[in-house]
Amino acid sequence: MDIHERIKEIEGRISEALKGVRLSKHLQEIKMKFLGKTGEISELMKGMRDVPPEKRREVGQQLNEFRGRTEEKFNALNEELKAEELKARYAAEKTDVTMPGIRGVAGSFHPNTLVRDELVSIFSGMGFEVFEGPEIENDYYNFTALNTPKDHPARDMQDTFYITGDLLLRTQTSAGQIRVMENKKPPIKILSPGKVYRSDDDATHSPMFSQMEGLVVDRGITLCDLKGMLDEFARKVFGEGVKTRLRPSYFPFTEPSVEVDVSCFECGGKGCRLCKGTGWIEVLGAGMVNRRVLEGCGVDPDVYTGFAFGMGIERIAMLKYGINNMKLLFEGDVRFLKQFKD
Amino acid sequence: MKAPLSWLKDYVDIDIPAKELMDKLFSCGFEVEELIETGKDISGVVVGEVIECEPVEGTHLHVCKVDCGKEGVFQICCGADNVKKGIKAPVALVGATVYATAKDHVTVEGVMTIKKGKLRGIESDGMLCSGAEIGVNGDMFDGGDYCGLLLLPQSFENGADVKPLLGLDDYIFDIAVTANRPDCQSIFGIAREVAAVLKKEVKEPDCSYTPQKGAYEDIKILNEAPDLCPRYIGHYVKDVKIAPSPLWMRKRLAACGLRSISNVVDITNFVLLEMGQPMHAFDLSTLGGREIVVRRAKEGEKIVTLDGNEFSLTAENLVICDGEKPCALAGIMGGLNSEIEDGTTEVLFEAAKFARDSVRKTSRALGQHSDSSAIFEKGVNEYTTEKAMARALNLIEKLGCGTVTDLHRDVMTPYSHTESKKMCVSIEKINALLGIEVPAETITEILKNLQFGVEREGDSLRLTVPRWREDIDLYPDIAEEVIRFYGYDKINGTFLPSAQITNGGYSEEQKAANKLKRTLSGKGLYEISTYSFYSEKDLDTLHIAADSPLRKLIRIKNPISEELSVMRTTLAPSLLQVIVRNLRKGNMEGKVYELAKVYIPKTLPLEGFPEERDTLSLGMWGKYGFFDMKGVFEDIADLMHTRFEFAPAEREFLHPGKCAEVFSDGVKIGYFGMLSPEIAAELSLDRDAYLGEIDYEELKKHARAFRYSPLPAFPEETRDLALICGKDVTCGEIEKEIYAACKFVSEVKLFDVYEGEQIESGKKSMAFSVTFTPKDEDISARVDGFVKKILGNLKFKLGAELR
């Protein structure tokens, strides 16, 4: 058979074979049948050796053209089929993106831990070290060394849990101040976070709660320095624009003593429910370390002065997160805890 | 501390509104917790004169025409029994607000607004009022307690607002007084501060009196407890006539919420309110032997106080006695046996200083509190003690209720303070502490306003401290007085310009604990915080044995309740409570942890500080199982760069087949397991719960520093070994043998366990993946040999064979 006819005949069969093809996978099979290593076109080309030399050039050219044409045909169709297949896949795989995501289960930190870490990070940037003292203290560290002798009415300010006549559950982290000053020479800048205990139990008081005490002792420390540091604290914890206000108060271990209010971050000081209409929220107590306390710890009060401040961590947490009942912090209800992802 | 504005005005010319005074007091350290407006519920009530009064037949009512001056004349129907033509009474006009009273016409039930209305068909434009209906009692105005109309004097002008006339336009300041200012536990004490803040003079209460000389039978006062009673003053008053007090005094007492009793008793109460010095009056005729002995009570001695309560006393309690028996609990309450009665004719007035802790202790121990004990506990000063006695005697004269004699006994002791404290302070030092420059003149002025004696010499101030200011100790106290009145708003923030640089942050140990928490929270556990104390019963719940060391508990002497009475020795009971609470609230699954202390006594009863050990508790319930819990332990081991060993164990509250003890370097560091089904049933829990604890103090000793291990130069080899062994052989035993058999084994991982048909009964199949890591040689050709050795050892030691 003449090469023309062979080509025509094969081409005819190819067209016939391609007629019903819908899937690229079938197209590939047909392609192999004709264009594969042992396919018909390849076989035909192998027949070149039998072609007389004078015709080889012409036949070769025709065969090559034929092969090229056929490949193009297959490729074009393949692309067409692939495009359709992709379209079909997209349609089939259309996902309802509003369905819930699959998530790793994250735990959470207790709100107290969150607040404590935030406070520590603020104050450690200012050079404060963290010191933790014992929770079971003696009368000396918890009261006497803090200028609160036995007959002092300030002892009534805090209802103390006693274990023996001398040992008690510390009522204030201030007890840690003394332990630090006994063992460290100024300059001192410490933070003392921890649990404290008072015989009080209602919606805003818990027999166990946490405090964070700060103490600075160095030369030339002033009340203005205390104010400056608390301004910084208030801005970082409660937001830019939050101001502090000092007002006179009394703690036996500081003199002068102040109560520190921050301007209400909820209403900006106009007065709202959170600040009970006053525009101010009481957050901590502070003051200049009493000379008697410094003396008792072997620090010369004529050379060094200092300030101390103490705040309730739960109180800050409740204010910051809008928690209305202190009990929630100690119940361990996972519905409560899981909200504190940080 | 309640201070009526009207009373404060007796001592200071207050020319600013109450609200403004409240702010001023706040600025100088006296927070007004509540500003009470006395007549705030009453409005639209005026003086009315009944000009016509006709009975309504068949009723108890009268129909009246009432002349209310500029307000007009109104027809008012009235049911009071004392209504008649010509009287004056308060008239609540239409729209007025007054108190609604119960049927007794006295008990207040709420506030009501007067409307135009009809009584028995008769029009009534307003209401004639009783005292109770406008908040006036008999101490505020004569006749105020009567259940009919409050009759007003003819001198009151018709139509005038009754509030100022009846004292209903007053303000009461309820002031929080800090513990360092016992001198401000009185109206006059507050008045001194008001004067200072307003920069006005303070008028002293009139303390003058004229003692009548005479040959009176002596009254001996013996103080046998000078440490508990530094000063005792007694004064004899005779010809006492017990009678009601005059209205002005009753009004004062009423404004502070006290009811009048009789002139003599009222005087003691008045002086307590005014001066802050509790006083007592003994009926001298009841005192045996005309003598007073101040002494500690004898063990078991009894006293019945004025309120009828009987107490059995100890030597801790200070009593005031006559020659024979206790007549008063010193500073707390008088005895019933020496009470002032209507027939009392001779009185011994007492003004004393009792030690504050003595009064506090007795008051607490006996559970007996009074206005007097509240003040003594905070402290009185002797200046006031002296003054108060003089004031009381002045009032005796003023009220004409007795003859003040010259029999005055003032018993001082070595504990007495009669001198003014003198001190010398430096202006520079005051300003250095404050951090601002308060001018010397201002400092002087502030101190003078506070009645300090001030002499200035250059930088130094020579001060005479007022005798009532026992809180003033050192120069910072003076700095506080200065800034209190100069204003805290003048303090400007600075940032430690003179301090040295220090290095801050958590210690390494604290960082490690924080890292542990981060890991656990990252693994899906919620951090909890529970009370450090619980009940011993909580250990019973966990079936903890009676002789368990966990029962060596530190007890709180004065717990809030038995529920919170012992310091915990294990966190497990607290953890179980959290799990139970969650399940009861319908939280069907959860994973929690807590890093907190347990309290281990070295001796009991406790001597010296106990050991406070940081302990980690881990809890899971709901869908979680044994290996979820174990996985957390393994995560912790990874974090510490160590490896834990686990061994089957038993614990009272855990399932005996699902309980493991955990070791690190052969030392026990914790345990975990499933809550025993028995306890779960007792607590009606319908989900499995797992509990674990790690002794964190011990664990942290096992933490290793992290070191990078060089990557092997030659490839690792892995072989899977499926073994058949006896049912009792544990995974751990096999792992241990595999590790022991070959030093190149770097990991042994169980990946399948099978028991069943294809396995001989009594045996099980366990499949392990074993990784061999070469060091610096190629071991690929030797691995088969290693496996052979491993299998040989397993067969020999554990009877395990390749499947």
Interface residues (C-beta under 8 A of the other chain):
Chain A: G104 V105 A106 G107 S108 F109 H110 N112 T113 D117 V120 F123 S124 G125 M126 G127 F128 E129 V130 E132 P134 E135 I136 N138 K150 D151 H152 P153 A154 D156 M157 F161 Y162 I163 T164 L167 L169 P187 I188 K189 K195 Y197 S199 D201 P207 M208 V216 D218 R219 G220 I221 T222 L223 C224 D225 K227 G228 M229 L230 D231 E232 T244 R245 L246 R247 P248 S249 Y250 P252 E255 P256 S257 V258 M288 N290 R291 R292 T305 L329 F330 E331 G332 D333 V334 R335 L337 K338
Chain B: F26 S27 C28 G29 E31 T178 A179 N180 R181 P182 A355 R356 D357 R360 E377 K378 G379 A432 L433 L434 G435 I436 D473 L474 P476 D477 A479 E480 I483 R484 Y488 D489 I491 N492 G493 T494 F495 L496 P497 S498 A499 Q500 I501 T502 N503 G504 G505 Y506 S507 Q510 N514 K517 L520 S521 G522 K523 G524 L525 Y526 E527 I528 S529 T530 Y531 S532 F533 I554 R555 I556 K557 N558 P559 I560 L564 M567 Q577 V578 R581 N582 K585 N587 G590 K591 V592 K597 Y599 P605 L606 E607 F609 P610 E612
